[in-house]
Amino acid sequence: MGARAWALLLVLCGTIFLEGADIAMLAVAIPSIRSDLGLSTGTAAWVISAYVLGYAGFTLLGGRAADLLGRRRMFLTWLGVFLVFSGLGGFATEGWMLIVARFVTGVAAAFMTPAAMSIITTSYAEGPARNQALLVFAGTSAGGFSLGLVIGGLLTELGWQWVFFAPVLFAAVILVAAVRLIPAPSPVVPAPSPGGGFDLPGAAAAAGAMLLLAYGVVSLEHGLADWPLTLTSVAAGLLLVAAFVGIERRAAVPLVRLGIFRTGTVVRAGLGALLFLGAFMGFQFVLTLYLQELRGWSSWQTAIALVVMGCDVVLAPTLTPRLVNRYGHARVILAGFLLAATAYALFLPVGMDWTYAAMFPTLILAGTAFALAYGPLLIAATDGVAEAEQGLAGGLLQTATQFGAAIGISAVTAVYGIASAGGGSGGAHGGDAEGSLEAFRAALTVPVVLAVLGVVVSLAGVRGVRGGRRKAQPATRSHESGSTLSATVDPGPAPAAASAARDAR
């Protein structure tokens, strides 16, 4: 890649770094925010959950909006919204202000991130160049989260408001660079679409369904006291999903072409991302509780301990591309899941007196697993998808990752709560330490199970690649390196429609 191509990639990676760091910094700062503003436990929890709710609820819509309304336009507009509402969070004096600011910031990320990913997949040629760009993008995402823990610890010492103000400065720099580096859309007027217009009923049904389902999942983190409302939200969300499918089948120009789900690589990549992020975030959540609540480590000590999990920042752009080029992304994804399952299983016998050296193998293996699995999952999610639907493919993947993270954290929280109540430990703050430790061990089984399920899904992907190669014509080396997880690829829109969509950007 040339200098301008690397500069564009640096800008796009800056946004995913910003998004990861933003989440991590707030996680570190929430105790200080709660103390300073006098927030209740429930309000403090929803300050975190509001971002996930906005992100998961609108990512599918955000990805498709990038295809239909313009990737550059969506990226710049929602980066600006992210900047404004992150800054407003720093001026909050009440809990509801923070919740609103975090929800809108999450919505902004839901539009911004798929747009950035689709700009990558349409700016770099399919094959080694695109694979390398996506792997660097993936590594930067996890690096933002890992380094955000440390940065958040430092900024919280200056004042929790800086956790909101620092992203504003970083986002402003990215915005200025993006205006210069992201190519302007073609001035050619696109041909009118049959039926015309934007699929507003489909958009409303999709957003409503994702919001309700995300609320149902996230609310599990706050206990089962409101289980009737949680159950109602999930049921209503599923009904809206059914309504959405019906709308898309009848729409002349659907928001989501349902045929994309017949692309095996898209479906398997989404399921794999859900399982991998669920296991990873669930484990990191339990680990943080173990270090801070049970062992008494400070947020600063915990952040430093977790930095080693950011090794994927180095491995993703260096080691992973070589492995993908040699073995194909399906086998590398499988290796990532196997490493993840091993890492989480090694932590199951955790004790009260474990040294950092005893924890280190799990931390380094978990970080390496992220480097091996997440980037290739991005490749798999967009491989074989028409250019006019790259935003949709990215939106589907990001939706899966957000739901996976929410499910992982909710599941470990629920298991920990049940185990604590059953053992009479009263949680990490009450009862005997051994009872709390048993509850942590029970919660740790969740990421192990999710990672093992990911191994099963990945094995199916490897078999799909083998079957596809036996049936397909011989391919070039560059195509083989990014071989799809399935031999069947839906053809997507006709070339004329794809060309019109590209011109509309």
N, C-alpha and C positions, 0 to 999 in steps of 0.2 A: 504494500500500500504506500501511496505517496504521502507527502507532508500534509496536504489538505485533508486527505482521507483520515489520517491519524488525528488531526485537529478536530474534525467533526466527531470522530469516535470519542475523543476526550470530553467534548462537551456533553454528548449524550450519556456517557458513563458518569459524568458529574451529577446528572439528575438522579440516577439510581443510587449513587453514593449518598446524595443528599437525603433521599427517601429513607434509606437504611439507617443513616446516622440520626435522622430526626426521631425515628421510633426508639432507638437505643438511648439517646440522650434523655428523652422524656421518662423512660423506664427508670433511669438512675435518679432523676430529679424529683419523681413523684412524692417520695417521703417528705422532702423539704417543702414542696408545694402544699401538700396536705397540712403540714404544721403551720406554715405561714398564713394560709388562708382559712385555716380552721375547718377543713373539709371533713365530712363523714367518710367512713370506709367505703360505703356504696358510691358516693359521689366521686371519690378518688379513683375507684375502679372504672367508672364510666368515662373518666377523662382519657383513660387508655383505650377503652373499648369503642369510644365514639369514632376514633380514627379508623379502626378496623371495620366498623359498620359502614362508614362512608366509602371506604376503599372497596370492600367486597361487594357492596350494593350496586356500585356504578361501573365496575371495571369492564364488564361485558359491553355495556352501552358505550363506554369510553373507547374501547377498541374499535367498535364499528363506526363510531363518529369520526375517528381518524381516517378511515377509508372513504367515507361519504362526504365529509365536510372539509377535509384537507389535513394532512398530517402535520405540516408546518404550522398551520393556523391553530390547531388544537394544542400542539406542544407549547407554543409561545403563550397562548391565552391562559392555559391552565397552570403553566409555570408562574405566570404573573399572579394568578389567584392564590397559588401555594405561598408565594412570597408575602402577599398582603395579610393573609389570615394567620400565617405563622407569626408575623409581627404583632398582630392584634392579640394573640395568645399571651404575649409578654406583658401586655397592659391589663390583663384580666384581674379583677378584684373579687370576683365571685365564681363559685364552681360552675354555674350554668354558662358563664361566658367562656370558660375554658372548654367545656363540652361542645358548645357550638363551634368555636374556633377549630377544635380538633376534628369535628365531623366534616366541616367544609374543606379543611386541609386534606382529609382522606379522600373526599370526592375529587379534589384537584389532582391528587396522585393517581386516582383511578382513570382519569383522562390523559394525564401527562405521560405515565409510564408505558402504556401500550403504544402511544404515539411515538415515543422514543424508540421502542423496540421495532416498530414497523418502518421507521426511517432507516434503521440499520439494515433490515432485511430487504429493503428496496433500493438501498444505496450501494450495497456491496454484492458482487456477483455470487450466485449460489455456488457453493464449493468451499475450498480452503479459506478464501478471503472472508466470506460471510461467517464461516465457522469460527475463525479466529476472532472476528469482531464480537460475535455473540458470547464466546468464552470469556473475553476480556470484560464484557458487559456484566456477565454473571458473577465473575470474581469481584468486580467492583461493588456489586450489591452486597455481598456478604462482608466485604471489607469495610463498607460503610457502617454496617451494624456493629462489627467487632470494634472498630476504632471509635465509633460513637459512644460506646460504653466508657472508654477512657476519657474522651473529650467531654462527655456529659459530667463525669466526676469532677474534672477540672473546672468547668464552667459553673457547676452548682456551688463550688466554693466561692465564686465571685458573686453569686446570686442566681436563683433559679430562672429569673427572667432571661438570662443570657442563653439558656437552652432554646428559647424562641427567637431571640434576636440574631444569634450567630447564623442560623439557616437563611435569614433574610439577606445578610451580606453575601453569603455564598451563592444564593439563588440569583441575586442581582448580577453578579459576575457572569454566571452561566447564561442568563438572559441576554446580556449585551453580546456575548460571544456567539450565542445561537442565532441572533438576528443577522449576524455577518456570515456565518458558516453554513447554515441550513439553506439549501437551494430554494429560491422562490418558485412558486407553482407556475406551470405553463400558462401563457396568456390565451391559449387556444380555448374557445368556448366548446364545452362538451356537447355531444349529441343528446337530445332529450331522452330520458329513460321511459320505457313503456309503462304506462300507468302514472308516471311522474310522482313527485312529492317524496317526503320523508315518511317512513313507517311509524307514525306517532302512536297508534294503538299498540304496536309491537314494542316500541321503546318504553311506553308506560307499563305494559305488562312485565317486561324484562326487569326494569328497575324496581317495580313493586315486589316481584318474586324474590329477587336477590336481596333486597332490604329485609323482607320478612324472614327469609331463611337465615340470613346473617344475624339478625336480631335473636332468633331462636337459638342459634349456636352460641353466640356471645353471652347471652343471658345465663347459660349454664355455668359460666365462670362465677356468677354471683350467688350461687346456691339454688336450691330447689323450692324456696319459699313461694315463688311466683310461677310454679310449674303449670298451672292452667293457662296463664298468659303465654308462656313459652310454647306449650303444645298447640295453642290456637294459632300462634304466629307461624309455626312450621306447617301446620295444616293449610292455612291460608296461602302460604308461599307455594306449596305444592299444587294447590288449585290454580294459582296464577301461572305456574310453569305449564300446566296442561292447557290453560287458556292461551298462553304465548305460542305453544306449538300449533294450536288450531289457527291462530291469527297468521302465523308465518306460512302455513300451508296454503292459505287463501290469498295472501298478499301478492299483488302484481310485482312489487319490488320489495321483498322481505328485508327486514333489518338483519336477520341471520338466515343465510341459505342453509337449510337443514341438511343438505347433502354433504356439508363439510364434516359432519359427524360420521360419514362413511369412510373418511380418510383415517385409516387405522392408526397412523402415527400421531395424529392430533388427539385422538381419544386416549391412547395409551400414555402420551406425554402429559396430558392433563391429569389423569389418574395418578401417574407416577409422581408428578409435582405435588399433588395433594398429599400423598402418603409421605413423601420425603420431607416436605416442609412441616407437616404435622408432627413427624417424629423429631425433627431437628429443633423446632421451636418448643415442643413439649419437653424435650430433654433439657434444653437451656433454661426453661422456666423452673423446672424442678431443681436443677443444679443451683440456680441462683437462690432459691428458697433454702436449700440445704446449707449453703455456705453462709448466708446472712442470718436466717432464722434459727438454725440449729447450731451452727458452729460459731456464730457471733462475729463473722467477718464484716468489715465495713464495706460500703458500696465501692470505695476506691480499691480496696484489696480484691474484691470480687471482680471488678473490671480488669484489673491487671492479670488476674488468674485466667480470665477468659480470652485474653488477647491471642493466645496460641491457637485458638480456633479460627483466627483470621489468617492462618497460613494459606488458605485458598487464594488470597490476593496475589500471592507469588505463584502458586501451583496452577491456577486456572489458565493464565495466559502463557505459561511456559510448558508444563508437563502435559496438561490435558489435550492441547492441540495435537501433539505428537501421538498420543494414544488414540485419539479419534481418527487421525489420518491412517494409522496402521491397522486398527481393529474395528473401526466403525463406532458410531455413537451408541448403538444398542448394547454392545458388550461393555463399553465404558460406564454406561448407566448402571448395568448389572453389578459391575465391580464397586461402584459407589454405594449401592444399596447393601452389598455384602459387607463392606467396611463399616457402614453405619450400624448395621445389626450387630456386628462384632463389638464395636465401640460401646454401644448402649448396654449390651449384655455384660461387658467387663465391669460396668459400674453397679450392677445389681447387688453385689455383696457389700456395698459401701458401709463403712463403719464410722463411729464417732471420732475415732482417732486417726483417720486416714490422713497421710501426709500429701502434700501437693505432688510429690513424686509418684504416689500411688494413683493419683487422678490423671497424671499427665498422659499416659497411653490412650485413655478414652478421649481426652481433649484433642490430641494431635490426630487421632484416627477420625474423629468426627469432622474436623476441619478439612482433612484430606478427602473424606467422603463427599463433602459439599463441593469441593473442587471437581471431583470426578463426575458427579451426578447432575448438578444443577445446570451448568452450561450446556452439556449434551442434551438435556431435556428441552432447553430453549431451541436448539437446533432441530430436534425431533418434532417440536410443536409447529414449526414453520416450514419444514421440508416438504416439498411437493405441493405447497399451497399457492394458488394464483396470486400475483402481485396485488390485484385489486382487493384481496381478502387477507392481506398480511396483518392489518390492524385487528381484524376479527380474530385471527389465530392468536395474536399476542394477547388480546383481551380475554379469550378463553383460558389461556395459560395463567395469566395473572389472577383471574377469578379463582382458578383451582388453587393457586398458591395461597391466596388470602383465606379461602375457606379451609385449606389444610392447616394453616397456622392457627386459625380460630378453633378448629376441631381439636388439634393437638393440645393446645393450652386448656381448653374446656374439659377435655377428657382427663388429663392428668389432675386438674383441679378437682373434678368430681370424684375420681378414684381416691385421691388423697383425703378428701373430706369424708368419704364413706369409711375408709380404713381408720381414720382418726377417731370417728365416732364409734366404730365397732371395737376398737382397741381401748377406748376410754382415755385416750391420751389428751384429748382436749385441744389438739392441734399443736403447732410449733410453739405457741406461747403458753401453753398450759399442760399440766400432766407430766408424766415421766418422759425423759429424753428417749428412752428405748422405745416407747410406744410411738413417739413422733418419728423416730428413725424407721420403724417398721412401715409407717404410713408412707414415708418417702420411697422406700423400696417397692411398695405396692404401686405407687404412681409411676415409678421407673419402668414397670412392665409395659406401659402404654407405648412409649417410643420403640421398644423392642418389637412389639407386635406389629406396629405400623411399618417398621423397616422390613420385617419378614414378609409382610404382605407385598411390599414394594419389590422384594426379590422375586416373588411369584409373578408379578406383572411384568417385570423386566425379562424374566425367562421366556415369557410368551412373546415379547418383542424380539428376542434373539432368534427364536424359532421362526418368527415371521420373516426376518431378514433372510434366513437360510432358504425358506420356501420360496421367497421372492426371487432370489438369485438363481434357483433351479429353473424357474419358469421364465425369467426375464432374459432379454438379449444381453450379451456382454457389455459392460459399462466401462467408462474410463476410470482411471485411478481416482481423479478428483471427485467424481460422482460416488464412487464406492465408499470413499472416506466418510461421506455423509449419507450413507444408505438409509432409506426409510425403514420404519419398523413394520411396514406392511407393503405387500406388492400392489395392493389396490389403492389407487389414488383417484379421487373424484375429480373430473376435469375442470370443475369450476365454471365461471362465466365465460361466455364466448369471447374470442379475441377482441371484437369490436367494442363490447361492453367494458372489457378490462382496459382497453385503450382510452375510452371515454372517462373511466374512473381515474386513470392516471392523469389525464389532462385536467380534470376537475381539481386536482390537488393544488 
